[in-house]
Amino acid sequence: MDRVKKALIVGGSSDIGSELVEIYLQNGFKVLSTGRNSNYVHKNAICASGIDLTSAEGVGRLQSLAREFSPSCVAYLPGYIDNLTLDELSVDSLTKAFTCNTFAYWLLINACKERMGKRKFGRFCTLSSIGSKFGGGKNRFSYSSSKMVLEFFPREIRDLGSLNIFANNIICGVTDTKMLDRREEGKAERASLIPAKRIASPLEIAIEIYALGSDKNTFRHCSNTTISGGE
């Protein structure tokens, strides 16, 4: 592994991403954190703001940043939601959702794998949604379907294991983030459906991502790990 450990957090401005950036920093990593917000900054990480991963231009910019930074570990966290029903979808809306939530991740692997292969080390971790197994939430058709694709590991990704490059996914349960309805009664109702009777904190999910997406992970590859309080 590089003498200077490097982590790329895509979606680092999110609630989970912010916690994850801190964990990598605390463990001696140099961190490049990206966000769609044009004003995104973090005092101790290198930040790349204003990256729109629903566009080919934004994905290309992310690939260029990854090649230049050459991370050892990558966490891919974006979750684009268009709030459209099946009846309202178009080719354009579906393309945006799948480009951000799925395709950009695969192209990011392409941007990183050569340097990782030379070092004989690389770790990738993504987040899909527990809601996919229930058919997804209301107006979440493109979000749930594009996230579920992350649970599929093509042969080309499986073969990276021979180079000690591991890719894993966390099927993420309901988490107390900005995406969740902030009304206390809404959160309480949702928590009542979870066997653990509570919603996950962003820190809990970030800890699990780090366990898979860092040198803490010595053998797990092409796995889907459910972190959902029993759902």
FENCORQUI-V81613 format. One record per pair of residues at least 4 apart in sequence whose C-alpha atoms are under 8 Angstrom apart, sorted by sequence separation. I is the first residue (numbers start at 1). J is the second residue. If there is no record, write none. Layout:
BEGIN
i = (I	I)
j = (J	J)
END
This chain:
BEGIN
i = (1	2	12	13	14	15	16	17	18	19	20	21	22	23	24	25	36	42	53	54	55	56	57	58	59	60	61	62	63	64	65	66	84	85	89	90	91	92	93	94	95	96	97	98	99	100	101	102	103	104	105	106	107	108	109	110	112	113	114	115	116	117	130	131	132	136	137	140	141	142	143	144	145	146	147	148	153	154	155	156	157	160	161	176	178	182	183	184	185	186	187	188	189	190	193	194	200	201	202	203	204	205	206	207	208	209	210	211	212	213	12	13	24	25	35	42	52	53	54	66	84	89	97	98	99	100	116	117	131	136	153	160	161	175	181	182	192	194	200	211	212	11	12	24	25	34	41	52	53	116	131	160	174	181	191	192	210	211	10	24	40	41	51	52	137	180	191	9	12	40	41	51	136	191	212	12	40	113	135	158	190	21	39	40	51	157	188	9	38	39	51	82	9	21	33	35	37	38	132	187	32	33	34	35	36	37	38	131	132	31	32	33	34	35	36	37	30	31	32	33	34	35	36	82	129	132	32	35	36	81	132	7	34	36	80	129	151	25	128	129	150	13	25	80	127	128	12	13	14	79	80	7	9	11	12	13	78	79	128	205	5	6	7	8	9	10	11	12	13	78	127	128	176	5	6	7	8	9	10	11	13	21	126	175	176	177	4	5	6	7	8	9	10	11	174	175	176	177	4	6	8	54	173	174	175	176	13	173	175	200	76	200	199	198	197	172	196	194	195	196	194	195	194	195	32	194	170	54	55	71	124	128	130	54	66	70	101	121	122	123	124	125	126	127	128	129	130	131	54	56	120	121	122	123	124	125	126	127	128	129	130	54	55	63	67	72	98	102	120	121	122	123	124	125	126	127	128	129	130	168	54	55	59	63	66	67	70	71	97	98	101	102	120	125	127	168	53	54	62	66	70	97	101	117	167	53	64	102	117	59	63	76	94	98	102	117	72	73	74	75	76	77	97	116	72	73	74	75	76	77	53	72	73	74	75	76	113	168	85	86	166	168	169	171	173	85	166	167	168	169	170	171	172	173	174	83	84	85	86	166	167	168	169	170	171	172	173	83	84	85	166	167	168	169	170	171	172	173	82	83	84	168	170	171	8	82	84	173	81	17	82	161	81	82	81	6	8	80	158	6	7	10	79	158	6	7	8	9	10	11	12	157	5	6	7	8	9	10	11	5	6	7	8	9	10	11	7	9	10	79	153	2	1	151	126	125	125	124	125	123	124	123	123	123	130	130	130	2	1	1	1	75	75	74	73	73	16	15	14	15	19	20	23	19	23	16	20	24	15	16	19	20	23	16	17	20	16	20)
j = (5	6	16	17	18	19	20	21	22	23	24	25	26	27	28	29	40	46	57	58	59	60	61	62	63	64	65	66	67	68	69	70	88	89	93	94	95	96	97	98	99	100	101	102	103	104	105	106	107	108	109	110	111	112	113	114	116	117	118	119	120	121	134	135	136	140	141	144	145	146	147	148	149	150	151	152	157	158	159	160	161	164	165	180	182	186	187	188	189	190	191	192	193	194	197	198	204	205	206	207	208	209	210	211	212	213	214	215	216	217	17	18	29	30	40	47	57	58	59	71	89	94	102	103	104	105	121	122	136	141	158	165	166	180	186	187	197	199	205	216	217	17	18	30	31	40	47	58	59	122	137	166	180	187	197	198	216	217	17	31	47	48	58	59	144	187	198	17	20	48	49	59	144	199	220	21	49	122	144	167	199	31	49	50	61	167	198	20	49	50	62	93	21	33	45	47	49	50	144	199	45	46	47	48	49	50	51	144	145	45	46	47	48	49	50	51	45	46	47	48	49	50	51	97	144	147	48	51	52	97	148	24	51	53	97	147	169	44	147	148	169	33	45	100	147	148	33	34	35	100	101	29	31	33	34	35	100	101	150	227	28	29	30	31	32	33	34	35	36	101	150	151	199	29	30	31	32	33	34	35	37	45	150	199	200	201	29	30	31	32	33	34	35	36	199	200	201	202	30	32	34	80	199	200	201	202	40	200	202	228	105	229	229	229	229	205	229	228	229	230	229	230	230	231	69	231	209	95	96	112	165	169	171	96	108	112	143	163	164	165	166	167	168	169	170	171	172	173	97	99	163	164	165	166	167	168	169	170	171	172	173	98	99	107	111	116	142	146	164	165	166	167	168	169	170	171	172	173	174	212	99	100	104	108	111	112	115	116	142	143	146	147	165	170	172	213	99	100	108	112	116	143	147	163	213	100	111	149	164	107	111	124	142	146	150	165	121	122	123	124	125	126	146	165	122	123	124	125	126	127	104	123	124	125	126	127	165	220	138	139	219	221	222	224	226	139	220	221	222	223	224	225	226	227	228	138	139	140	141	221	222	223	224	225	226	227	228	139	140	141	222	223	224	225	226	227	228	229	139	140	141	225	227	228	66	140	142	231	140	77	142	221	142	143	143	69	71	143	221	70	71	74	143	222	71	72	73	74	75	76	77	222	71	72	73	74	75	76	77	72	73	74	75	76	77	78	75	77	78	147	222	72	72	224	209	209	212	212	213	212	213	213	214	215	226	228	231	119	119	120	121	209	213	213	213	214	177	177	177	178	202	203	206	203	207	202	206	210	202	203	206	207	210	205	206	209	206	210)
END
